[in-house]
C-alpha cells in the first residue's frame, strides 16, 4: 500500500506546475483517497500507520503549494479533505452503524435497567493477543457482510 501512496504523491508533484486545484483534488481522490479508504479499519492499527499519515500530509502540502514544515491543519480545511485519523473514525462509525447486529449492547449482557443499556458493550481485553483476536473476528464478520 505504501508504494501506491508514494506513486500518487509523485503524480501530484509532477503536475503541480501545470494544473489547478480541481485537477489535484480529482487526482487525489482517484489515487490517494481510494487506497487509504480501502479497509482503513484494519490497516490503521498497524505499525505502518505513521508512514501513511506522513505521506498524506506531504501530499496535502504539495497540493496547497506549502513549505515542507508547514502545519497541515489549515490546509486540510482549505482543500476540504479529511485527515486520515478523521477518515478512520468515520469508517469505524459507519461500519458499526451498518453492522449493528454483530455487536452486543449492554442490555444484552445484563438485565439491569441503567442509562447506558443501549450503548455497545466493549469486551475487556488486557492482552494484545486478545485484542488481535477480536479484530480478526470483526474482520471475518466484515467479510461476510460485504460479500
VMD Tcl script that draws the C-alpha trace (Angstrom):
set ca {
  {0.00 0.00 0.00}
  {2.85 2.40 0.81}
  {4.32 2.17 -2.75}
  {0.93 3.08 -4.22}
  {0.69 6.13 -1.96}
  {4.24 7.18 -2.86}
  {3.32 6.88 -6.53}
  {0.22 9.02 -6.12}
  {2.26 11.63 -4.23}
  {4.74 11.65 -7.12}
  {1.89 12.03 -9.65}
  {0.54 15.08 -7.84}
  {4.03 16.55 -7.52}
  {4.72 16.05 -11.23}
  {1.62 18.00 -12.32}
  {1.92 20.76 -9.70}
  {3.17 23.35 -12.21}
  {0.64 22.69 -14.98}
  {-2.65 22.06 -13.15}
  {-5.16 23.75 -10.89}
  {-6.64 22.74 -7.54}
  {-9.60 20.89 -9.08}
  {-7.22 18.63 -11.01}
  {-5.27 17.98 -7.81}
  {-8.45 17.01 -5.98}
  {-9.50 14.60 -8.72}
  {-6.04 13.00 -8.82}
  {-6.03 12.83 -5.02}
  {-9.44 11.15 -4.84}
  {-8.62 8.72 -7.65}
  {-5.19 7.64 -6.48}
  {-4.58 8.53 -2.85}
  {-8.01 8.53 -1.19}
  {-9.14 5.30 -2.82}
  {-6.06 3.46 -1.48}
  {-6.45 4.94 2.01}
  {-10.17 4.19 2.21}
  {-9.74 0.52 1.30}
  {-10.29 -1.29 4.60}
  {-8.89 1.57 6.68}
  {-10.48 -0.02 9.74}
  {-7.95 -2.84 9.69}
  {-4.69 -1.32 8.46}
  {-4.87 1.83 10.58}
  {-3.94 -0.11 13.71}
  {-0.77 -1.48 12.08}
  {2.79 -0.29 12.63}
  {2.91 1.42 9.20}
  {0.15 3.90 10.02}
  {2.61 6.74 10.68}
  {4.09 6.39 7.21}
  {0.60 6.77 5.76}
  {-0.10 9.82 7.96}
  {3.15 11.47 6.88}
  {2.55 10.72 3.20}
  {-0.94 12.15 3.49}
  {0.38 15.39 5.00}
  {3.13 15.55 2.37}
  {0.57 15.17 -0.42}
  {-1.66 17.90 1.05}
  {1.32 20.26 1.32}
  {2.17 19.61 -2.34}
  {-1.43 20.26 -3.39}
  {-1.55 23.53 -1.44}
  {1.92 24.64 -2.53}
  {3.09 24.93 1.08}
  {6.55 24.53 2.56}
  {7.57 21.06 3.87}
  {7.32 22.04 7.55}
  {4.03 23.96 7.32}
  {1.21 22.88 9.61}
  {-1.43 20.93 7.72}
  {-4.41 21.75 9.92}
  {-5.48 24.80 7.92}
  {-4.50 23.12 4.63}
  {-6.94 20.26 5.22}
  {-9.72 22.78 5.80}
  {-8.72 24.84 2.79}
  {-8.70 21.81 0.47}
  {-11.80 20.29 2.15}
  {-10.06 16.97 2.77}
  {-10.43 14.84 5.88}
  {-7.19 13.84 7.63}
  {-6.50 10.10 7.83}
  {-7.38 9.99 11.53}
  {-10.82 11.51 10.83}
  {-11.35 9.12 7.92}
  {-10.52 6.25 10.27}
  {-13.10 7.40 12.83}
  {-15.72 7.94 10.12}
  {-15.10 4.47 8.68}
  {-15.35 2.85 12.12}
  {-18.62 4.63 12.87}
  {-20.15 3.73 9.53}
  {-19.01 0.10 9.95}
  {-20.65 -0.11 13.37}
  {-23.87 1.51 12.13}
  {-24.06 -0.78 9.09}
  {-23.35 -3.93 11.14}
  {-25.16 -3.36 14.43}
  {-26.27 -6.97 14.63}
  {-22.64 -8.10 15.09}
  {-22.16 -6.06 18.26}
  {-23.75 -6.59 21.66}
  {-25.35 -3.86 23.72}
  {-25.07 -3.58 27.49}
  {-28.70 -4.67 27.87}
  {-27.93 -7.98 26.14}
  {-25.16 -8.69 28.69}
  {-27.16 -7.91 31.85}
  {-30.78 -7.16 32.73}
  {-30.09 -4.14 34.91}
  {-32.01 -1.08 33.75}
  {-29.26 1.54 33.52}
  {-28.94 4.69 31.46}
  {-26.16 3.05 29.40}
  {-28.14 -0.05 28.48}
  {-28.35 0.95 24.79}
  {-24.62 1.58 24.42}
  {-22.41 -1.00 22.76}
  {-20.72 -3.48 25.07}
  {-16.95 -3.32 24.80}
  {-15.25 -6.58 25.74}
  {-12.36 -6.19 28.15}
  {-9.04 -7.34 26.78}
  {-5.85 -6.75 28.72}
  {-3.55 -8.64 26.39}
  {-2.70 -7.58 22.87}
  {-3.26 -11.14 21.59}
  {-6.88 -10.96 22.82}
  {-7.35 -7.63 21.11}
  {-5.94 -9.03 17.86}
  {-8.31 -11.99 18.05}
  {-11.24 -9.58 18.44}
  {-10.06 -7.54 15.45}
  {-9.73 -10.74 13.43}
  {-13.26 -11.69 14.48}
  {-14.55 -8.30 13.30}
  {-12.67 -8.65 10.03}
  {-14.19 -12.08 9.35}
  {-17.69 -10.77 10.07}
  {-16.98 -7.75 7.90}
  {-16.06 -10.07 5.02}
  {-19.33 -11.99 5.49}
  {-21.43 -8.83 5.28}
  {-19.61 -7.36 2.30}
  {-19.86 -10.48 0.11}
}
mol new
graphics top color blue
foreach p $ca { graphics top sphere $p radius 0.5 }
foreach p [lrange $ca 0 end-1] q [lrange $ca 1 end] { graphics top cylinder $p $q radius 0.2 }
display resetview
